[in-house]
């Protein structure tokens, strides 16, 4: 008597599995199609926004005062530098991850029986850096803006660098420690 019940239960389970598989295939295809449509729509919308922004910028640029035009040029250069720095950082991070993955896979492939347990933990790129002993360690930057009291000759100068490397401020390449008077002979740019 239990045989027919077990057979019925098995047939019911097969029908449920088949229905679930068909639903998953159909839903998966519809989901992929929806993602593709949304992706195309986003790309088209972003292209339209980019075109509109470019047209607006072309119309507004001649109306800008020279100081603002100069500032926008500096902002664009800064954004390009940021973009390059971000790309470089991301690529370096990806390289580190790939190296870690290669190291892990080579460790798995090697014969672990001959290893000394005390040396089992190798230096990882995710370990804290040895700042005191590593001369190549990157020192975080901070930016110092020139004011009327501090580096007044540098205000609005296109050569002003103003980044602090650790404890050392580099004002500009021509005058690394800044100019003491209010009029620098190498000043170029628009005074704000």
DRENDO-1510 file (C-alpha; in Angstrom, 1 decimal, always signed):
<recs>
REC; n; res; u; v; w
REC; 1; UNK; +0.0; +0.0; +0.0 .
REC; 2; UNK; +2.9; +2.3; +0.7 .
REC; 3; UNK; +4.3; +1.7; -2.8 .
REC; 4; UNK; +1.6; +3.7; -4.6 .
REC; 5; UNK; +2.0; +6.5; -2.1 .
REC; 6; UNK; +5.7; +6.6; -2.6 .
REC; 7; UNK; +5.3; +6.6; -6.3 .
REC; 8; UNK; +2.7; +9.4; -6.1 .
REC; 9; UNK; +5.0; +11.4; -3.9 .
REC; 10; UNK; +7.9; +10.9; -6.3 .
REC; 11; UNK; +5.8; +11.9; -9.4 .
REC; 12; UNK; +4.6; +15.0; -7.5 .
REC; 13; UNK; +8.1; +15.9; -6.6 .
REC; 14; UNK; +9.2; +15.5; -10.2 .
REC; 15; UNK; +6.3; +17.7; -11.4 .
REC; 16; UNK; +7.2; +20.4; -8.8 .
REC; 17; UNK; +10.9; +20.2; -9.8 .
REC; 18; UNK; +10.0; +20.5; -13.5 .
REC; 19; UNK; +7.6; +23.4; -12.9 .
REC; 20; UNK; +10.2; +25.2; -10.8 .
REC; 21; UNK; +12.9; +24.7; -13.5 .
REC; 22; UNK; +10.6; +26.0; -16.2 .
REC; 23; UNK; +9.6; +29.0; -14.0 .
REC; 24; UNK; +13.3; +29.7; -13.3 .
REC; 25; UNK; +14.2; +29.6; -16.9 .
REC; 26; UNK; +11.3; +31.8; -18.0 .
REC; 27; UNK; +11.8; +34.2; -15.1 .
REC; 28; UNK; +15.5; +34.3; -15.6 .
REC; 29; UNK; +15.1; +35.2; -19.3 .
REC; 30; UNK; +12.6; +37.9; -18.5 .
REC; 31; UNK; +14.8; +39.2; -15.7 .
REC; 32; UNK; +17.8; +39.3; -18.1 .
REC; 33; UNK; +15.7; +41.1; -20.8 .
REC; 34; UNK; +14.5; +43.6; -18.2 .
REC; 35; UNK; +18.1; +44.3; -17.1 .
REC; 36; UNK; +19.2; +44.7; -20.7 .
REC; 37; UNK; +16.3; +47.2; -21.3 .
REC; 38; UNK; +17.1; +49.2; -18.2 .
REC; 39; UNK; +20.8; +49.2; -19.1 .
REC; 40; UNK; +20.1; +50.5; -22.6 .
REC; 41; UNK; +17.7; +53.1; -21.2 .
REC; 42; UNK; +20.4; +54.3; -18.6 .
REC; 43; UNK; +23.0; +54.6; -21.3 .
REC; 44; UNK; +20.7; +56.5; -23.6 .
REC; 45; UNK; +19.6; +58.8; -20.7 .
REC; 46; UNK; +23.2; +59.4; -19.6 .
REC; 47; UNK; +24.2; +60.2; -23.2 .
REC; 48; UNK; +21.3; +62.7; -23.4 .
REC; 49; UNK; +22.3; +64.3; -20.1 .
REC; 50; UNK; +25.9; +64.5; -21.3 .
REC; 51; UNK; +24.8; +66.1; -24.6 .
REC; 52; UNK; +22.5; +68.6; -22.8 .
REC; 53; UNK; +25.3; +69.5; -20.2 .
REC; 54; UNK; +27.8; +70.0; -23.0 .
REC; 55; UNK; +25.4; +72.3; -24.9 .
REC; 56; UNK; +24.6; +74.2; -21.7 .
REC; 57; UNK; +28.4; +74.6; -21.0 .
REC; 58; UNK; +29.1; +75.8; -24.5 .
REC; 59; UNK; +26.3; +78.4; -24.2 .
REC; 60; UNK; +27.3; +79.5; -20.6 .
REC; 61; UNK; +31.1; +79.5; -21.0 .
REC; 62; UNK; +31.3; +82.9; -22.9 .
REC; 63; UNK; +29.1; +84.5; -20.2 .
REC; 64; UNK; +31.5; +83.5; -17.3 .
REC; 65; UNK; +33.8; +86.1; -15.8 .
REC; 66; UNK; +37.5; +85.4; -16.3 .
REC; 67; UNK; +38.1; +84.5; -12.7 .
REC; 68; UNK; +35.4; +81.8; -12.8 .
REC; 69; UNK; +36.5; +80.5; -16.1 .
REC; 70; UNK; +40.1; +80.2; -14.7 .
REC; 71; UNK; +38.7; +78.4; -11.6 .
REC; 72; UNK; +36.7; +76.0; -13.8 .
REC; 73; UNK; +39.8; +75.2; -15.7 .
REC; 74; UNK; +41.6; +74.4; -12.5 .
REC; 75; UNK; +38.7; +72.3; -11.3 .
REC; 76; UNK; +38.7; +70.3; -14.5 .
REC; 77; UNK; +42.4; +69.7; -14.2 .
REC; 78; UNK; +41.9; +68.6; -10.6 .
REC; 79; UNK; +39.1; +66.3; -11.6 .
REC; 80; UNK; +41.2; +64.7; -14.3 .
REC; 81; UNK; +44.0; +64.2; -11.7 .
REC; 82; UNK; +41.5; +62.6; -9.3 .
REC; 83; UNK; +40.2; +60.4; -12.1 .
REC; 84; UNK; +43.7; +59.2; -12.9 .
REC; 85; UNK; +44.6; +58.7; -9.3 .
REC; 86; UNK; +41.4; +56.7; -8.7 .
REC; 87; UNK; +42.1; +54.6; -11.8 .
REC; 88; UNK; +45.7; +54.0; -10.7 .
REC; 89; UNK; +44.5; +53.0; -7.2 .
REC; 90; UNK; +41.8; +50.7; -8.5 .
REC; 91; UNK; +44.2; +49.0; -10.8 .
REC; 92; UNK; +46.8; +48.6; -8.0 .
REC; 93; UNK; +44.1; +47.2; -5.7 .
REC; 94; UNK; +43.0; +44.7; -8.4 .
REC; 95; UNK; +46.7; +43.7; -9.0 .
REC; 96; UNK; +47.1; +43.1; -5.2 .
REC; 97; UNK; +43.9; +41.0; -5.1 .
REC; 98; UNK; +45.1; +39.0; -8.1 .
REC; 99; UNK; +48.5; +38.5; -6.5 .
REC; 100; UNK; +46.9; +37.3; -3.3 .
REC; 101; UNK; +44.7; +34.9; -5.2 .
REC; 102; UNK; +47.7; +33.6; -7.1 .
REC; 103; UNK; +49.6; +33.2; -3.8 .
REC; 104; UNK; +46.7; +31.4; -2.2 .
REC; 105; UNK; +46.3; +29.0; -5.1 .
REC; 106; UNK; +50.0; +28.3; -5.3 .
REC; 107; UNK; +50.1; +27.6; -1.5 .
REC; 108; UNK; +47.2; +25.1; -1.9 .
REC; 109; UNK; +49.0; +23.4; -4.7 .
REC; 110; UNK; +52.3; +23.1; -2.8 .
REC; 111; UNK; +53.1; +20.3; -0.4 .
REC; 112; UNK; +52.1; +21.7; +3.0 .
REC; 113; UNK; +53.7; +18.8; +4.9 .
REC; 114; UNK; +57.2; +20.3; +4.7 .
REC; 115; UNK; +56.2; +23.7; +6.0 .
REC; 116; UNK; +57.3; +25.1; +9.3 .
REC; 117; UNK; +54.1; +26.0; +11.3 .
REC; 118; UNK; +55.8; +29.1; +12.7 .
REC; 119; UNK; +56.2; +30.5; +9.2 .
REC; 120; UNK; +52.7; +29.7; +8.0 .
REC; 121; UNK; +51.6; +33.3; +8.1 .
REC; 122; UNK; +53.2; +35.2; +5.3 .
REC; 123; UNK; +53.1; +38.9; +4.9 .
REC; 124; UNK; +49.9; +39.9; +3.3 .
REC; 125; UNK; +49.1; +43.1; +1.4 .
REC; 126; UNK; +46.3; +43.6; +3.9 .
REC; 127; UNK; +48.7; +43.7; +6.9 .
REC; 128; UNK; +49.3; +47.1; +8.3 .
REC; 129; UNK; +52.4; +48.7; +6.6 .
REC; 130; UNK; +55.7; +49.1; +8.3 .
REC; 131; UNK; +55.8; +52.9; +8.0 .
REC; 132; UNK; +58.9; +53.5; +10.1 .
REC; 133; UNK; +61.1; +51.1; +8.1 .
REC; 134; UNK; +59.6; +51.4; +4.6 .
REC; 135; UNK; +60.9; +54.5; +2.8 .
REC; 136; UNK; +58.4; +54.0; +0.0 .
REC; 137; UNK; +55.3; +54.2; +2.2 .
REC; 138; UNK; +52.9; +56.8; +0.9 .
REC; 139; UNK; +52.5; +59.8; +3.2 .
REC; 140; UNK; +49.0; +61.1; +3.2 .
REC; 141; UNK; +48.6; +64.6; +1.7 .
REC; 142; UNK; +46.7; +67.6; +3.0 .
REC; 143; UNK; +46.2; +70.8; +1.1 .
REC; 144; UNK; +46.9; +74.3; +2.5 .
REC; 145; UNK; +45.2; +77.3; +0.9 .
REC; 146; UNK; +47.0; +80.6; +0.7 .
REC; 147; UNK; +45.4; +83.4; +2.7 .
REC; 148; UNK; +46.1; +87.1; +3.3 .
REC; 149; UNK; +48.2; +86.1; +6.4 .
REC; 150; UNK; +49.8; +82.9; +5.1 .
REC; 151; UNK; +51.5; +82.9; +1.7 .
REC; 152; UNK; +49.6; +86.1; +0.5 .
REC; 153; UNK; +51.8; +86.3; -2.7 .
REC; 154; UNK; +50.5; +82.9; -3.7 .
REC; 155; UNK; +46.8; +83.7; -3.8 .
REC; 156; UNK; +45.5; +83.1; -7.3 .
REC; 157; UNK; +48.9; +81.9; -8.7 .
REC; 158; UNK; +48.7; +79.1; -11.1 .
REC; 159; UNK; +52.0; +77.7; -9.8 .
REC; 160; UNK; +50.8; +77.3; -6.3 .
REC; 161; UNK; +51.0; +73.7; -5.2 .
REC; 162; UNK; +50.2; +73.8; -1.5 .
REC; 163; UNK; +50.3; +70.2; -0.5 .
REC; 164; UNK; +51.7; +69.0; +2.7 .
REC; 165; UNK; +53.8; +65.8; +2.6 .
REC; 166; UNK; +54.0; +64.6; +6.1 .
REC; 167; UNK; +55.4; +67.6; +8.0 .
REC; 168; UNK; +56.7; +69.3; +4.9 .
REC; 169; UNK; +54.7; +71.8; +2.8 .
REC; 170; UNK; +55.6; +72.3; -0.8 .
REC; 171; UNK; +54.4; +75.8; -1.7 .
REC; 172; UNK; +55.5; +75.7; -5.4 .
REC; 173; UNK; +58.4; +74.4; -7.4 .
REC; 174; UNK; +60.1; +77.8; -7.8 .
REC; 175; UNK; +59.7; +78.8; -4.1 .
REC; 176; UNK; +59.3; +75.5; -2.1 .
REC; 177; UNK; +58.9; +77.4; +1.2 .
REC; 178; UNK; +56.9; +80.3; -0.2 .
REC; 179; UNK; +57.7; +83.9; -1.0 .
REC; 180; UNK; +58.1; +86.3; +1.9 .
REC; 181; UNK; +56.8; +89.5; +0.3 .
REC; 182; UNK; +53.3; +90.2; -1.0 .
REC; 183; UNK; +54.5; +90.4; -4.6 .
REC; 184; UNK; +56.2; +87.3; -6.0 .
REC; 185; UNK; +58.3; +87.8; -9.2 .
REC; 186; UNK; +57.1; +84.5; -10.6 .
REC; 187; UNK; +53.4; +85.0; -9.9 .
REC; 188; UNK; +51.1; +84.1; -12.9 .
REC; 189; UNK; +47.4; +83.9; -12.9 .
REC; 190; UNK; +44.3; +86.0; -11.9 .
REC; 191; UNK; +44.2; +87.6; -8.5 .
REC; 192; UNK; +40.8; +86.8; -6.9 .
</recs>
